[in-house]
């Protein structure tokens, strides 16, 4: 049996994305520190602000299952499967801020061009202090 990578999980769930308006399907796979994996895909809405990103979908599912400690996230996206496998799809600002709620700046974000740290994308995350 083939061992699935985090990117494989993200690519698989990307196929379930509901993206009739943009055609841009995104998949995310979030690994918890206990090794469990939660996946999510984007779900668009005619009222664009109601759209749910793949990353937040995965995080919400993990939280609903009682998980709050995360090891890494893999994200893929694009209008075609070929693009999703080759073109990096970094998380949006809202998803970065949600990740920052649970993860430190060194949290790894796996994209098709390599591994990035959360703090590279969001150096000044909002915090209530």
C-alpha positions in Angstrom: 0.0 0.0 0.0 1.3 3.5 -0.9 2.1 5.9 1.9 0.2 9.1 1.3 2.0 12.4 1.8 0.4 15.5 3.2 0.3 16.9 -0.4 -1.4 13.7 -1.6 -4.2 14.2 1.0 -4.5 17.9 -0.1 -4.7 16.9 -3.8 -7.3 14.3 -3.1 -9.7 16.6 -1.1 -9.1 19.4 -3.6 -11.3 17.4 -6.0 -14.3 17.9 -3.7 -14.0 21.7 -3.7 -17.1 23.6 -4.7 -15.8 26.5 -6.9 -18.4 27.3 -9.5 -17.5 31.0 -9.6 -13.8 31.1 -9.7 -13.0 27.6 -10.9 -10.0 27.7 -8.4 -10.1 24.5 -6.3 -8.1 24.4 -3.2 -7.3 21.5 -0.8 -5.6 21.4 2.5 -4.3 18.7 4.8 -3.6 19.6 8.4 -1.6 17.2 10.5 -2.0 17.3 14.3 0.9 16.6 16.7 -0.7 13.2 17.4 -0.3 12.3 13.7 -4.0 12.6 12.8 -4.8 14.4 9.6 -7.8 16.6 8.8 -8.6 17.8 5.3 -10.6 20.6 3.9 -11.5 22.2 0.6 -12.8 25.6 -0.4 -16.6 26.1 -0.6 -17.6 29.1 -2.6 -20.8 31.0 -2.3 -22.6 33.5 -4.6 -22.1 36.0 -1.7 -18.3 35.9 -1.9 -17.7 36.9 1.7 -19.4 33.6 2.7 -16.8 31.5 1.0 -14.9 29.1 3.2 -11.2 28.5 2.5 -9.7 25.0 2.5 -7.3 25.8 5.3 -10.0 27.1 7.7 -12.2 24.1 6.7 -9.5 21.7 7.9 -8.7 23.7 11.0 -12.4 23.8 12.0 -12.8 20.1 11.5 -9.8 19.4 13.7 -11.0 21.7 16.4 -14.5 20.1 16.3 -12.8 16.7 16.8 -11.0 18.1 20.0 -7.6 18.8 18.4 -5.7 22.1 19.0 -2.1 21.1 18.5 -0.8 21.1 14.9 2.4 19.9 13.3 2.0 21.2 9.7 -0.4 22.0 6.8 -0.1 21.2 3.1 -2.0 23.4 0.7 -2.6 22.9 -3.1 -4.8 24.9 -5.4 -5.4 25.9 -9.0 -7.8 25.8 -11.9 -6.4 22.5 -13.1 -4.9 19.5 -11.4 -1.6 20.2 -13.2 -1.5 23.7 -11.8 -2.3 22.5 -8.3 0.7 20.1 -8.5 3.1 22.8 -9.6 2.0 26.3 -8.7 2.3 27.4 -5.1 -0.9 28.4 -3.4 -0.1 30.3 -0.3 -2.8 30.8 2.3 -4.8 34.1 2.4 -4.5 36.5 5.3 -7.6 35.2 7.1 -6.3 31.7 7.1 -2.9 32.8 8.2 -4.5 34.6 11.2 -6.5 31.6 12.1 -3.4 29.4 11.9 -1.6 32.0 14.2 -4.3 31.4 16.8 -3.0 27.9 17.3 0.5 27.8 15.9 3.8 29.6 16.5 5.7 31.5 13.8 7.8 28.4 13.0 4.8 26.3 12.0 5.5 24.7 8.6 3.3 25.4 5.6 4.0 22.9 2.8 3.4 24.3 -0.7 4.5 22.9 -4.1 7.7 25.0 -4.0 8.8 23.8 -0.6 8.2 24.4 3.1 7.6 27.9 4.4 7.2 29.1 8.0 4.0 30.9 9.1 6.0 33.9 10.2 7.3 34.3 6.6 3.7 35.0 5.4 2.4 36.7 8.6 5.3 38.3 10.4 3.0 40.5 12.7 0.1 38.3 13.6 -2.7 40.0 15.6 -2.7 39.0 19.2 -4.9 40.1 22.1 -2.5 41.1 24.8 
